[in-house]
Amino acid sequence: MIDQGFDLTDREFLLFRELIYRETGINLSDKKKKLIVARLSKRLRALGLESFTGYYQYLKESPEADNEIVNLINRVTTNKTDFFREMHHFDFLLQDLFPRMAAEGRKTGSRRLRIWSAGCSSGEEPYSLAMTALEAFKKERGWDIRILATDLDTEILQKAIAGSYPAQALAPVPRDYVSRYFFRAGENYVVGDACKSIVAFRKLNLINGTFPMKHPFDIIFCRNVIIYFDAKTKDALLKRYHSHLKNDGHMFIGHSESLMHMKDKFRFLKHTVYQKV
Ligand SMILES: C[S@@+](CC[C@H](N)C(=O)[O-])C[C@H]1O[C@@H](n2cnc3c(N)ncnc32)[C@H](O)[C@@H]1O
């Protein structure tokens, strides 16, 4: 059945826009009114509410408000992702950065790799990182590799943890990786233990004041997330990424994003790849 959607007045849209901005940092333009109607009308229906004003009051006053905020956030996030999205990032890791780190490890004895996939959606990005790292370091000994994968959308995190994908989602995954890193479960392919054991998924809101991680990262991937934020939120977040990177650590961003205005913090290496200054 086609969801007809509830009417959303301009005033109601402003209230929801402000609430979503406060909770997630996502900055909805005026053009996103239809999107709000399409994504939230189901919640109004599920709760037996008759208008967006009623839904707003529910989010403010109901004893269930905290749970419903989670539902609201899960509805408004955009989770589009793919395995090996922007393949050039993974090529750079496999052919350039990881071999250099491996050589350095042989020289110094330091064999730790820490990666953060921030805004990891349904897991394709951190699992692609895991496969790439396992391939790159497979001939090395004693490497301790950990990937932290975070998102604020609790439903998408459950999908990521399950790591079960339909065959067509695996189209960008090299064939030999499919046989090495996945197993079949009915119609789906499930990520195997080799990758799952080095990826940890956590709920984390990127606009929250401080991050709980104590140790700095070699690499941060934050791709196709900051495009939803305004300049103020984006720059504050990037400064925090900077402080959570090791000296000379690498920052990867999405194809339509740039850090050129932060030259004092990030040195441009190649398209959407930067190094901490
Ligand atoms: C378009 S997906 C990008 C996924 C992946 N990084 C990629 O490039 O394929 C954006 C993800 O950012 C998450 N996100 C949006 N706002 C966030 C916030 N304030 N804190 C944490 N994650 C957020 C969304 O839930 C969504 O899963």
The ligand as a MOL file (V3000), in Angstrom:
LIG
                    3D

  0  0  0     0  0            999 V3000
M  V30 BEGIN CTAB
M  V30 COUNTS 27 29 0 0 0
M  V30 BEGIN ATOM
M  V30 1 C 25.5790 7.7630 3.7560 0
M  V30 2 S 26.1050 6.7570 5.1150 0 CHG=1
M  V30 3 C 27.8290 6.5640 4.7380 0
M  V30 4 C 28.3180 5.1720 5.0290 0
M  V30 5 C 29.7900 4.9120 4.6980 0
M  V30 6 N 30.6690 5.7750 5.4780 0
M  V30 7 C 30.0550 5.0830 3.2330 0
M  V30 8 O 30.6180 6.1040 2.8180 0
M  V30 9 O 29.6770 4.2080 2.4430 0 CHG=-1
M  V30 10 C 26.1140 7.9720 6.4440 0
M  V30 11 C 26.0500 7.3230 7.8310 0
M  V30 12 O 26.3490 8.3450 8.8070 0
M  V30 13 C 25.5370 8.1300 9.9340 0
M  V30 14 N 25.4090 9.3850 10.6970 0
M  V30 15 C 24.7230 10.5110 10.3640 0
M  V30 16 N 24.8060 11.4170 11.3550 0
M  V30 17 C 25.5670 10.8540 12.3290 0
M  V30 18 C 26.0060 11.2900 13.6220 0
M  V30 19 N 25.6800 12.4930 14.1230 0
M  V30 20 N 26.7660 10.4350 14.3640 0
M  V30 21 C 27.0960 9.2060 13.8820 0
M  V30 22 N 26.7170 8.7370 12.6870 0
M  V30 23 C 25.9580 9.5480 11.9150 0
M  V30 24 C 24.2140 7.6300 9.3560 0
M  V30 25 O 23.4540 6.9090 10.3070 0
M  V30 26 C 24.6730 6.7880 8.1750 0
M  V30 27 O 24.7250 5.4200 8.4880 0
M  V30 END ATOM
M  V30 BEGIN BOND
M  V30 1 1 1 2
M  V30 2 1 2 3
M  V30 3 1 2 10
M  V30 4 1 3 4
M  V30 5 1 4 5
M  V30 6 1 5 6
M  V30 7 1 5 7
M  V30 8 2 7 8
M  V30 9 1 7 9
M  V30 10 1 10 11
M  V30 11 1 11 12
M  V30 12 1 11 26
M  V30 13 1 12 13
M  V30 14 1 13 14
M  V30 15 1 13 24
M  V30 16 1 14 15
M  V30 17 1 14 23
M  V30 18 2 15 16
M  V30 19 1 16 17
M  V30 20 1 17 18
M  V30 21 2 17 23
M  V30 22 1 18 19
M  V30 23 2 18 20
M  V30 24 1 20 21
M  V30 25 2 21 22
M  V30 26 1 22 23
M  V30 27 1 24 25
M  V30 28 1 24 26
M  V30 29 1 26 27
M  V30 END BOND
M  V30 END CTAB
M  END
